[in-house]
Amino acid sequence: MSASPSPTRAARYLARVDAHIACLPADARRAFLRSQLAAWERKYGAWLAATERGLPPPAGTANATAWDFCETLDGLALRQRREAA
């Protein structure tokens, strides 16, 4: 019997996002998702710029990988598209 893999950092974050947006009215859900997507895009840009220059990662992103950012951004964008439909 194999153990199931533990959820990724992004999956745990997105589960918290899902729990939060379930409590919000539609306009607030869309605004929240827009702000989260913009914030994560900024974080990824700063992380990428530092990584490319061989600098230490920005505060709060020290253990993050490109996959963490891509999975998070994709998950937020998916939720944003669902809200727009």
Backbone as a printed PyTorch tensor [residue, N CA C, xyz], in Angstrom:
tensor([[[  0.8410,  -1.1740,   0.0000],
         [  0.0000,   0.0000,   0.0000],
         [  0.8910,   1.2440,   0.0000]],

        [[  0.6520,   2.1380,  -0.9180],
         [  1.4710,   3.3470,  -0.9820],
         [  0.7250,   4.5160,  -0.3500]],

        [[  1.4820,   5.3870,   0.2420],
         [  0.8990,   6.5740,   0.8550],
         [  0.5610,   7.5770,  -0.2380]],

        [[ -0.5320,   8.2770,  -0.0390],
         [ -0.8770,   9.2930,  -1.0270],
         [  0.0590,  10.4770,  -0.8460]],

        [[  0.4050,  11.1290,  -1.9470],
         [  1.3260,  12.2660,  -1.8390],
         [  0.6670,  13.4060,  -1.0610]],

        [[  1.4770,  14.1170,  -0.3270],
         [  0.9190,  15.2530,   0.4090],
         [  0.6450,  16.3810,  -0.5800]],

        [[ -0.3480,  17.1970,  -0.2620],
         [ -0.6680,  18.2940,  -1.1760],
         [  0.4990,  19.2700,  -1.3090]],

        [[  0.6130,  19.8630,  -2.4520],
         [  1.6710,  20.8450,  -2.6860],
         [  1.3560,  22.1300,  -1.9250]],

        [[  2.3580,  22.9660,  -1.8370],
         [  2.1470,  24.2800,  -1.2020],
         [  1.0370,  25.0310,  -1.9000]],

        [[  1.0540,  24.9990,  -3.2230],
         [  0.0310,  25.7110,  -3.9880],
         [ -1.3490,  25.1120,  -3.7380]],

        [[ -1.4350,  23.7950,  -3.6760],
         [ -2.7320,  23.1470,  -3.4400],
         [ -3.2900,  23.5270,  -2.0700]],

        [[ -2.4240,  23.6030,  -1.0710],
         [ -2.8860,  24.0090,   0.2620],
         [ -3.3570,  25.4590,   0.2440]],

        [[ -2.6140,  26.3260,  -0.4280],
         [ -3.0060,  27.7360,  -0.5360],
         [ -4.3370,  27.8570,  -1.2830]],

        [[ -4.4600,  27.1620,  -2.4050],
         [ -5.6800,  27.2630,  -3.2040],
         [ -6.8890,  26.7010,  -2.4600]],

        [[ -6.6830,  25.7110,  -1.6010],
         [ -7.7830,  25.2040,  -0.7710],
         [ -8.2570,  26.2960,   0.1930]],

        [[ -7.3110,  27.0620,   0.7420],
         [ -7.7000,  28.1770,   1.6190],
         [ -8.4170,  29.2600,   0.8240]],

        [[ -7.9540,  29.5270,  -0.3970],
         [ -8.6300,  30.5010,  -1.2600],
         [-10.0590,  30.0380,  -1.5280]],

        [[-10.2310,  28.7680,  -1.8730],
         [-11.5710,  28.2380,  -2.1540],
         [-12.4920,  28.3920,  -0.9500]],

        [[-11.9820,  28.0930,   0.2340],
         [-12.7920,  28.2380,   1.4460],
         [-13.1810,  29.6890,   1.6730]],

        [[-12.2660,  30.5990,   1.3930],
         [-12.5370,  32.0250,   1.5960],
         [-13.5430,  32.5510,   0.5800]],

        [[-13.3330,  32.2640,  -0.6860],
         [-14.2230,  32.8420,  -1.7050],
         [-15.6310,  32.2490,  -1.6400]],

        [[-15.7530,  31.0710,  -1.0640],
         [-17.0940,  30.4760,  -0.9220],
         [-17.9850,  31.3290,  -0.0160]],

        [[-17.3760,  32.1330,   0.8380],
         [-18.1160,  32.9720,   1.7830],
         [-18.3870,  34.3730,   1.2500]],

        [[-17.9100,  34.6760,   0.0620],
         [-18.0120,  36.0330,  -0.4650],
         [-19.0950,  36.1460,  -1.5290]],

        [[-19.7090,  37.3320,  -1.6480],
         [-20.6150,  37.5610,  -2.7710],
         [-19.8140,  37.6260,  -4.0830]],

        [[-20.4920,  37.4800,  -5.1970],
         [-19.8310,  37.3600,  -6.5040],
         [-18.8590,  38.5030,  -6.7960]],

        [[-19.2620,  39.7420,  -6.5800],
         [-18.3680,  40.8760,  -6.8780],
         [-17.1120,  40.8350,  -6.0210]],

        [[-17.2740,  40.4850,  -4.7600],
         [-16.1220,  40.4060,  -3.8610],
         [-15.2090,  39.2460,  -4.2420]],

        [[-15.7850,  38.1280,  -4.6980],
         [-14.9610,  36.9910,  -5.1530],
         [-14.0880,  37.4130,  -6.3240]],

        [[-14.6990,  38.0890,  -7.2830],
         [-13.9310,  38.5260,  -8.4650],
         [-12.8290,  39.5100,  -8.0800]],

        [[-13.1500,  40.4520,  -7.2090],
         [-12.1430,  41.4350,  -6.7700],
         [-11.0170,  40.7510,  -5.9920]],

        [[-11.3680,  39.8240,  -5.1220],
         [-10.3540,  39.1040,  -4.3420],
         [ -9.4350,  38.3200,  -5.2630]],

        [[-10.0010,  37.5950,  -6.2070],
         [ -9.1780,  36.7980,  -7.1230],
         [ -8.2880,  37.6870,  -7.9820]],

        [[ -8.8200,  38.8240,  -8.4370],
         [ -8.0040,  39.7720,  -9.2200],
         [ -6.8090,  40.2500,  -8.4050]],

        [[ -7.0640,  40.6100,  -7.1500],
         [ -5.9770,  41.1410,  -6.3160],
         [ -4.9540,  40.0560,  -5.9950]],

        [[ -5.4140,  38.8490,  -5.7350],
         [ -4.4810,  37.7570,  -5.4400],
         [ -3.6320,  37.4090,  -6.6630]],

        [[ -4.2540,  37.3770,  -7.8230],
         [ -3.5130,  37.0700,  -9.0490],
         [ -2.4580,  38.1440,  -9.3140]],

        [[ -2.8300,  39.4030,  -9.1490],
         [ -1.8660,  40.4980,  -9.3550],
         [ -0.7180,  40.4130,  -8.3500]],

        [[ -1.0390,  40.1140,  -7.0940],
         [  0.0070,  40.0190,  -6.0620],
         [  0.9640,  38.8690,  -6.3610]],

        [[  0.4320,  37.7180,  -6.7720],
         [  1.2930,  36.5700,  -7.0790],
         [  2.1200,  36.8140,  -8.3380]],

        [[  1.5800,  37.5450,  -9.3000],
         [  2.3770,  37.8910, -10.4930],
         [  3.5510,  38.7820, -10.1050]],

        [[  3.3120,  39.7390,  -9.1910],
         [  4.4100,  40.5970,  -8.7180],
         [  5.4510,  39.7760,  -7.9680]],

        [[  4.9950,  38.8790,  -7.0860],
         [  5.9290,  38.0340,  -6.3330],
         [  6.7770,  37.1800,  -7.2790]],

        [[  6.1240,  36.6110,  -8.2740],
         [  6.8500,  35.7580,  -9.2200],
         [  7.8610,  36.5840, -10.0120]],

        [[  7.4680,  37.7760, -10.4370],
         [  8.3900,  38.6470, -11.1660],
         [  9.6170,  38.9960, -10.3320]],

        [[  9.3940,  39.3160,  -9.0680],
         [ 10.5210,  39.6510,  -8.1820],
         [ 11.4010,  38.4320,  -7.9380]],

        [[ 10.7790,  37.2820,  -7.7320],
         [ 11.5240,  36.0400,  -7.5090],
         [ 12.3460,  35.6880,  -8.7400]],

        [[ 11.7280,  35.7990,  -9.9090],
         [ 12.4170,  35.4690, -11.1570],
         [ 13.5960,  36.4050, -11.4020]],

        [[ 13.3900,  37.6990, -11.1820],
         [ 14.4700,  38.6690, -11.3910],
         [ 15.6440,  38.3750, -10.4540]],

        [[ 15.3550,  38.0760,  -9.2060],
         [ 16.4260,  37.7740,  -8.2490],
         [ 17.1390,  36.4790,  -8.6310]],

        [[ 16.3760,  35.4750,  -9.0060],
         [ 16.9500,  34.1780,  -9.3710],
         [ 17.8590,  34.3080, -10.5920]],

        [[ 17.4020,  35.0510, -11.5870],
         [ 18.2050,  35.2220, -12.8060],
         [ 19.5110,  35.9490, -12.5320]],

        [[ 19.5180,  36.8170, -11.5300],
         [ 20.7290,  37.5760, -11.2010],
         [ 21.5850,  36.8720, -10.1530]],

        [[ 21.1290,  35.7260,  -9.6820],
         [ 21.8770,  35.0000,  -8.6540],
         [ 21.7920,  35.6410,  -7.2880]],

        [[ 20.7670,  36.4500,  -7.0730],
         [ 20.5760,  37.1240,  -5.7880],
         [ 19.7030,  36.2760,  -4.8760]],

        [[ 19.7240,  36.5530,  -3.5860],
         [ 18.8200,  35.8450,  -2.6820],
         [ 17.3760,  36.1530,  -3.0560]],

        [[ 16.4830,  35.2110,  -2.8690],
         [ 15.0820,  35.4520,  -3.2110],
         [ 14.4710,  36.5090,  -2.3090]],

        [[ 13.4550,  37.2080,  -2.8000],
         [ 12.7920,  38.2230,  -1.9790],
         [ 12.1760,  37.6100,  -0.7220]],

        [[ 11.9510,  38.4380,   0.2630],
         [ 11.3400,  37.9760,   1.5170],
         [ 10.0230,  37.2590,   1.2310]],

        [[  9.8260,  36.1590,   1.9300],
         [  8.5910,  35.4040,   1.7780],
         [  8.5960,  34.4060,   0.6340]],

        [[  9.6860,  34.3580,  -0.1340],
         [  9.7350,  33.4290,  -1.2730],
         [ 10.9730,  32.5320,  -1.2180]],

        [[ 11.6220,  32.4840,  -0.0800],
         [ 12.9000,  31.7840,   0.0260],
         [ 12.8300,  30.3150,  -0.3670]],

        [[ 11.7700,  29.6250,  -0.0220],
         [ 11.6820,  28.2030,  -0.3260],
         [ 10.8360,  27.9090,  -1.5640]],

        [[ 10.3910,  28.9390,  -2.2300],
         [  9.5220,  28.7520,  -3.3960],
         [ 10.3220,  28.2920,  -4.6050]],

        [[  9.6350,  27.5630,  -5.4670],
         [ 10.2040,  27.1460,  -6.7450],
         [  9.3590,  27.7360,  -7.8650]],

        [[  9.8800,  27.6930,  -9.0710],
         [  9.1050,  28.1720, -10.2180],
         [  7.7930,  27.3960, -10.3150]],

        [[  7.8530,  26.1000, -10.0060],
         [  6.6320,  25.2830, -10.0630],
         [  5.5860,  25.8030,  -9.0720]],

        [[  6.0040,  26.1890,  -7.8650],
         [  5.0570,  26.7410,  -6.8850],
         [  4.3320,  27.9480,  -7.4590]],

        [[  5.0980,  28.8410,  -8.0710],
         [  4.4890,  30.0420,  -8.6440],
         [  3.5650,  29.6950,  -9.8070]],

        [[  4.0140,  28.8420, -10.6990],
         [  3.1960,  28.4890, -11.8660],
         [  1.9100,  27.7930, -11.4530]],

        [[  2.0050,  26.8750, -10.5030],
         [  0.8150,  26.1620, -10.0400],
         [ -0.1620,  27.1250,  -9.3580]],

        [[  0.3540,  28.0420,  -8.5720],
         [ -0.4960,  29.0190,  -7.8900],
         [ -1.1430,  29.9640,  -8.8850]],

        [[ -0.3460,  30.5040,  -9.8030],
         [ -0.8970,  31.4260, -10.8000],
         [ -1.9380,  30.7430, -11.6730]],

        [[ -1.6710,  29.5160, -12.0700],
         [ -2.6290,  28.7730, -12.8890],
         [ -3.9240,  28.5300, -12.1160]],

        [[ -3.8040,  28.1470, -10.8560],
         [ -4.9850,  27.8980, -10.0350],
         [ -5.8200,  29.1530,  -9.8300]],

        [[ -5.1650,  30.2720,  -9.5770],
         [ -5.9000,  31.5280,  -9.4150],
         [ -6.5560,  31.9580, -10.7210]],

        [[ -5.8430,  31.8090, -11.8280],
         [ -6.4130,  32.1830, -13.1250],
         [ -7.6180,  31.3000, -13.4650]],

        [[ -7.5430,  30.0250, -13.1490],
         [ -8.6690,  29.1210, -13.3790],
         [ -9.8880,  29.5770, -12.5760]],

        [[ -9.6910,  29.9160, -11.3240],
         [-10.7940,  30.3840, -10.4940],
         [-11.3440,  31.7000, -11.0100]],

        [[-10.4700,  32.5720, -11.4940],
         [-10.9170,  33.8520, -12.0430],
         [-11.7650,  33.6250, -13.3120]],

        [[-11.3380,  32.7100, -14.1710],
         [-12.1120,  32.4030, -15.3830],
         [-13.4860,  31.8240, -15.0210]],

        [[-13.5270,  30.9590, -14.0290],
         [-14.8180,  30.3880, -13.5860],
         [-15.7670,  31.4820, -13.1130]],

        [[-15.2330,  32.4550, -12.3990],
         [-16.0650,  33.5550, -11.8840],
         [-16.5610,  34.4370, -13.0200]],

        [[-15.7800,  34.5600, -14.0700],
         [-16.1730,  35.4260, -15.1900],
         [-17.2640,  34.7840, -16.0460]],

        [[-17.3550,  33.4750, -15.9760],
         [-18.3350,  32.7610, -16.8230],
         [-19.7530,  32.8970, -16.3210]]])
